[in-house]
Amino acid sequence: MLPMTDTTRASALGGTGASELFQLLRDGRPRTRAELSALTGLARSTIGLRLDVLAGLGLVGPVGDAVSTGGRPSTRVALVPGARVVLAADLGASHAHLALTDLLGRELVSRRGTIDVAHGPEAVLGWLVEQADDLLVDLGKARDDLIGVGLGLPGPVQFSTGRPVNPPIMPGWDGFDVPGLLRRHFDVPVLVDNDVNIMALGERTHAWPEADHFLFVKVATGIGAGIISGGRLQRGAQGIAGDIGHVQVPRGAGIPCHCGNVGCLEAVASGPAVAAALRRDGLDVATGREVVDLVRRGDVTSIQAVRQAGRDLGEVLTACVNMVNPSVIALGGSLAQAGEHLLAGVREVVYQRSMPLATEHLSIVPSRAGDRAALVGASMLAIHHALSPAALDELAAAV
Ligand SMILES: [Zn+2]
């Protein structure tokens, strides 16, 4: 195969460079041709040709009139958010949440379901395809209207291939070609990532778009973090960056963890670990969610246990703060629903132990996107890829 030169790349869009111009319009803001010309340094006639190509794909259209300097109305153009739809999905151990969004990541229609991820990839992904088809019907759309799929899985994923890597709670999924199966049904790019990573993307998009150094920490059955550094999600060499649940903490000494080690953060501060500690104190509590219920009812023992879990988490996050120097740490996941008590424990340790310069402008806050974070992130992951210059050129070449 011949290497792709600038000329062949441009020829996919008729030599217009339209896909590059489109990157300016992806934020959805309407702009005049004059504004686009000023932003790019291109002649207005060139801008016009490129916009014609994008309009031909249905991705850009006129949005009402603005008064130009000559007093003549000049049409503004913008991304058409509803031109295509994106399938965003979040699979947990026993739940699934999926949605169709527009090209700005706004949810159009969604549903939740109960599915055991341990049933294996064929069964679970087959179910996901059926649910997605139902959503398309609900919205009056067809598979051809899809432009991309973003999917979060509850385990480590090699992002470049979309294949899970030794996922502990997903028997049968190790190395499975998840994008390959989904592409047999939906002929669009399929992006697969770890659920905490997509939650980090979603939380940042929803609440902290300016924060280029950002940690999202999920505290639920497991504990993990999504790291955004320099404005980019950091997945690490094998896709397990941010897997903080199995870092040893002082209070974990001698306590076995399901990973085979002893003393892990997850063994003392996850929802099930806190519930187990409370049972040893004589309380009748089985799950992390029941711990949250007890905290909300004001049970002092439970509040103290959650606060201590926050301190344990703070031990590990202190090291993360010194390593990554984030400006925001957002806490999500079911145990974070216990509100200020978990946060208070984290803050107590992080602010006490970190270097003053690292904490001077550090906010440690509850998740604002809540249970929407994963879907927003999955959608953004797919949109970012599907609307990239290379993907748009492919789309145009296929028309
Ligand atoms: Zn462990």
Boltz pocket constraint, residues with backbone or C-beta under 6 A from the ligand:
constraints:
  - pocket:
      binder: B
      contacts: [[A, 245], [A, 246], [A, 257], [A, 258], [A, 259], [A, 260], [A, 261], [A, 264], [A, 266], [A, 267]]
      max_distance: 6.0
